[in-house]
């Protein structure tokens, strides 16, 4: 899309602002509870998850067909709206695919969860780096230019939809509609006034996080401003929870005497849809263990993110050419990631997800030291290839264990919402803290070896935390398999 707009003559500024439509991938957790709750008309017989996947593939195919008929020189608005539809549908498809993968595995079965996580990681990289390169390879070799490529993409998506129909059917999904009436009764007990306040704070938190995700238009998107807006949104959600779940204002007599109107009942059911996955996670895991797990998720990949954010800058400053950077950091990295994702899945399946996290975290930190060595040696392509291969191996290994760990923590009933939220928390840690990576390099006076040693040390806090909670986490995972073992 960016290449098509550039070829049409749009400026860098226009293309850059156009890219905001893809922020749907960063905020898809905000509507992920709807994928748990709602059935898609006409295709829900294929299964709750497959139905959503099919529907989103059809939406993307239709949008691509329309894009094939649009001329960018007539204006950017139609393309922007169609691109937003594609991005939103693709982000929703990601939610449904993750939920589908989680529901194929029995609760607590970390072996098969690790294998499916490896397949998911390898598949994502194949689509992103491999199939994503096809339009660039074909656009100059066949007539029709970019419009023809979007027509071809629509065809690919329809073929993919046919393949989706033959995927194994997940077990029947029972949405947690039973919680609706409990929330309605609580709203009656609290009274409309408290319900309206809770809904206001929920909406405020939702709006603040959307504003954060789209780059804080209207104010400078500095790391400090990002942090302040994130905390403000979090406080809004906490205020909503304190209002709605406090017991001192609940009056049993009000349940019978208070009648909620249709709008108030919708408010209560909306709160149920978005609050119940969070309540379920903390209730099943325990508050203290849940908070420790969330902190681990936030911290685990920070060192890798610091390295990744500054890698291209480092390559350029050391003296590598653009061709060398493209060959070694992109093409080689793609194949290495796919191959070692599968190997990482086998390791985690063989020795368990927790051991996979420990060993993957240590290996990930050690691989960063190769870049410190490269900084001493200078533009050595052999060492660069070795560093990229080792980094791809350890990154894939740790990612598979990490994805499997997040997946096995999720309830089958709320798998879409809980996995999307946990994954977004990990992304938040990498995105927010890694935004300081350039500042850290400058603070060190451009000392790249010291910077890479620091990134290696960044994994230590998360591994220490995991060591402290390891037995409790394993005990929690064991309880997930207990019903199956007793059956």
N, C-alpha and C positions, 0 to 999 in steps of 0.2 A: 504493500500500500504506500509506504513512504517513498519507495523508488518510483512508483507511478506518478505520485504528486510532484516529485522532483523533476521528472521528465516532462511534466506538463508545464513547469515554469513557476511553481509556487516557491515562496521564499522560505528560508530556514525557520523564521519566526512563525509563519503560518503553519508549516509542517509540525513544528514543535508543539504549538497549542493544540493542533489536531490530535496529537498523541495522548491527550488527556482522556480520550474515550476508553483507553485500555486500562484505566484505573479500576474498571469493574473487577479485574482479577484481584485487586488489593482489598476490596470491600465486599467480596461475595459472601463473607461470613455474616454480614448484616441481614441478608435475606435467606440464608441457608435453612433456618427453621421452617420456612415455607415448603422446602423440598421434603422435609419429614412429614409435614402436616397435610398438604394438599395433594389430591390426585389429579393428573392431567386428563382432561376429557378425551374420550375416544381411544386412547392408547394405554390407559391404566391397567387393562387386562393383561398387558405384557409384563406387569409387575410394577411396583411403586418406583423402583430405581430405573429399570429399563424403560419404563414409560417416560420418565423425565429425560433420559438420555436420547431416546428416539425423537421426542418433541423438539429438543434443542438442536439436534442434527437437522431436522426438517426446517427449522427456523433459519439456521445458518445457510443451508442450501438455497432457500428462497431468497435470502438477502444477497447471496453471491450472484444469483441469476439476475436480480435487479441491478446490482453493481455492474454487471457485464453490459448493461444497456445505457449506463450513465457516462456522460462526457465531463471529465473534471474541469475542462476549460469553461463550462457553463456556470461554475460556482462550486464552492467547497461544501456548502450546507447539505445537499443531498447525500454526498459521500460520507460526511461526518455522522449523519443520523443512521445511515446504513451500517457504518463501521461500529457505531455504538450498539446497534442491535446484535451484530455478530459477536462483539466482545462480551456483552451481557449474556448472550446465549452460551458462548463458550465457557464463561466463568461458571454459569449454572450447570453446564454439562460436567465440569470438573467436580463440582459438589456431588452430583449424582453418581459419578464414576467412583469417587472415593467411598461413598456410602455403600455402593454395590459391592466393592471389593471387601469392605469390612463385614458385610452381612453374609458373604459366601463362607466365612470362616466361623467355626464354633467358638463360643466365648472362651477366652483364656488359651486358645491354641496358638501360642506364639510361633511355633514352627511353621505352620502353613501361612500365618500372617506375614512372617519374614519373607517367604518365597513370593507371595503375591505383591508385597511391597517392592521387592527387587524387580518383578515384571513391570510394575507401574512406573518405577523410576526409569528403567530402560526404555519403556514405551514412550514416556514423556519426552525423553531426550531424542528418541528416534523421530518423533513428530516435529519437535522444535528445531532441531539442527539438520536432520536428514530430509524429511519431506518438506520442511520449510525452505529448503534450497532449490527444490524442483522448479518453481515458477521462474527463478532467476536463470536456471539452465535452459528452460524451454522458450522464454519470451522472445529471444532473438533468433530462435531456430525455426519457429513456426509462424504463419501469418495470423493476424488478429491482435497482436500485442497483448497488453494487460487485460483488456476486456475478455479476450479469449481465455486467458488464464483463470479469470474468475468463473467463467462458464465451466472450465475443467474442474475447478475446485468444487463447484456445486455437484458435478457428477461424482467426484470422489466421496463427497459427504453422503450422497444417496446410496452409493455402494456400501459405505460404512454403516448406514442405517440398516441395510439388508443384513449385514454381518451381525449387527446388534440383536436382531431377531433370533439368531441362532446361538446366542450366548446362553450359558446355563441359567436357568430361572432361579432367582433368589427365593428364599422362603417368604410366605405371605407376610406382608408388612402391616402391622396394626398400629396406626397413628395413635398418639396418646390423647385421644379425644376425651377420655375419662376425666382428665384434669380440668376440662373446661368448666364443668358444673361446680367443681370445688372452688375454682377461682371466682365464679359468679356468686357463689354463696359467701365467699370471703368479702367480695365487693359489697354485697348487701349488708354484711355485718359491719363493715367499715363506714358505709354510707357514701353517697355520691360525691361529697366534698373531698374526702380523702382519695377516692378513685380518680377524680379529676386532677388532683395534685400529683398523684403517682404517674398518671399518664403524661402530664406536662413534663415532668422530669425525665421520663423515658424518652419522649420526643426530643427534648433538649440534648440528651446524651447522644441519641441517634444522629441528630443534625450536626453536632460538634465533630463526631468521628467521620461523618461524610465530608465535612469541610476540611478536616485534616487529611483525608485520603486524596482529595482533589487538589491539594497543594496550598491550602489557606489563601484563596484569592482575596485580595484586599489588604493583606498585611505580608511583610517579608516572611518567607517560609524558612526561618532560621531553626537550628536544632532546639534552641530554648523555647521559641514560640511553639514548635511542634510538641515539645514536652508539656508546656502549659495547657495547650488545647486538649491533649490526650488526658491529662489529669483532670481537667474541667469536665470532660465527657464521662470519665470514670466516676467522679464525684456525683454527677447527675444520676447515673445508674444506681449508685449506692444509695442516694437519697430516695429514689423510686422504690428500691427494695426495702429500705427502712420504713417507709410510709405504708407500703402494701402488706408487708409481712410482720409488722409489729403486733404483738398480742394485746397490749394494754388498751387498744382502741376497739378491739373486737367485742361486739355485744351480741350474744346469741338471740336476744329478743328482737334485734333489728333484722335478723334474717327473715323472720316471718312478717314483720311490719313494713319493711322497705321493699318497694317494687322498682326494679331498674328498668329504664326505658331501653328501646332497641340500641341506641347509640352507646349507652353505658354498658350494655351486655357485650357489644362489639369491643369496647375498650378492655373489658375484663378478659375476653377470649384472646385479644391481641397480646395482653400481658402474659397470659398462659402460654401462648405459642413461643414467645421469646424468652420467658423466664424459666419455664419448666426444664429445658435442657441444662441450664446452669445449675438449678436446684438439684436435679438428678445427679449430676457429676459430683457435686460436693457431698450429697447424701450417701452415694455409693462408696466414695473414696474416703470420706472423712475430711473435715475442714483443714486440719493441720497438714495431713499428707497431701491433700489437693493443692494447698498453697505452695508446699515444697516442690511438688511436681511442676507446677506452673512456673516457679522461679527457675528450675532446671531447664525447662523448655525455652525460656527467655534467654538464658545464658549460653546454651550449649554450642551454638554455631557462630558466636560473635567473632572469635579469632579468624575463622575462615572468611567471614564477611569483611573484616578489616583488610585481609590480604586481597580478596577479590575486588574490592572497591578501588584499590590502588595499583592493581597488577599492571594494567595497560600503561599507566603513568610511569611505573617502575621500568617496564620494558623500553619505553621511549627514552627515558633518562639514561639508562645503562648503555643504549646505543643500538638496539635491535631495529631492523627495518620493518616497515608495515607488512611486507610480504612474509617475513619471518614470523612476525606476531600472528598473522592470520593462519599460517601453516601450522605452527606449533601450539598456539594457545587455543585455537578453534577446532581445526580439523582433527588433529591428534586427540585433543581433549574429548571430542564427541565419541570417537570409537572406544577410547579408554574407559569413559564413564559407562557406556553401555555394557562392555565386557565385564568390568569389575563390579557393576551393580548386581549382575547375576552371581558373581563369586561372593560378593558381600551377603547376598540373600542366603547362599548355602552356608556361610560361616554362622550367621545369626540363627538359621534353622538348626544347625548342628549343635551349637553351644548355648543358644538362648539369646533373647533380645538384650537382656541386661549385660551379659558378657560382651555381646556385640557392640553395645554402646560404650562400654569401658575401653575395649580394645580399639574400636574405631576412633574414639576421642583421642586416645594416646597416639595412634598412628597419624591422625589428622594434625595434631600438634607437631609431631616429629617431622612431617613432610614440609612444614613451613620453614624448617631450618635449612632445607635445600635451597630455598630462595635467598637465605642469608649467605650461603656459600656462593650462589650465582652473583650476588651483589659484590662479593670480593673479587670474583674471577672476571667479571665484565661480560661482554657480548659473546658468549660461548654457546653456539647453537646445540652442540651435543649435550652440554649440561642443562640447557633450557629444555630440550626434549625429555631428558631424564626427570627433571623437576616437574614438568607438566604430567608425565606418565605417573609418577609417584603421587602427585597431588590429586590427579583424577582417580587413582585407585583408592586412596584414603578417603577422599570426599564421597565417592560412591558407596564405599563400605559404611561410613558413618551415617550417610543419608538413608540408606536402606534400613539400618537399625533404628534410626530416629523415626522414620515414617512408620515402621512396624510398631514401635513403642507407642506413638500417638494413636495408632489405629486400635490397638488392643485395649486402650483405656476407654474407648467409646462404648456407650450403650447401643444395642441394636435398634432400640426405638428412636434414639436421637442421633444416630451415627452421622447424618449429614451436618447437623448444626454443631455437634461437639467436635468432630474432626476439623471442620472449617475454622472454628474458633481457636482450637489448639494450634493448628498450622499457622494461623494468622498471628498468634502470639509469638511463635518462633520467628516469623518474618519481621514482626515489629522490632524484636531485639536486634536482628541483623541490620534492618534498615535504619533504625534510629541511632543506635550507638555507632554503627559503621560510618555514619555521616561525619563523625569526628576524625576519621582516619587521616584525611589530608592535614588537619590541624595537628595531629600527633606527629606526623612526619616532619612538618615545619618546626614543631617544638623541639624535635630531636636534631634540628639542623640538617635535615636531609640524609641522616644516617640510616640508610636502608638496612644494613645488617642488623642493627639494634632494633629497628622496627619489626623485622620478621621474627626475631627472637621474642619480642614482646607479644606478637600475635600467637606464637606457640604457647606462651605462658597463660594466655587468656582462657584456655580451655580448663585450666586447673580448678578454678572455683566451682564450675559445674560438675566436674568429676568428684571433687570432695563432697559436694552436696549429694550426689548420687550414691557415694559410698555410705553416707550417713543414713539414707532412707532406703537403701537397697533391700534390706530384709523386710521392711514394711511394704515396699512395693511388690516384692515377690509374694508376700503373704496375701496382698490384695489380689494379685493375679491368680493365685491358687484358689481363692474363694470363687473366682469366676468359673472355674472348671468343676467345682464341687457338685453342682446339680447334675452335670453330665456324668460324673463318676458314680453318683449314687443311683443313676437311673437304671 
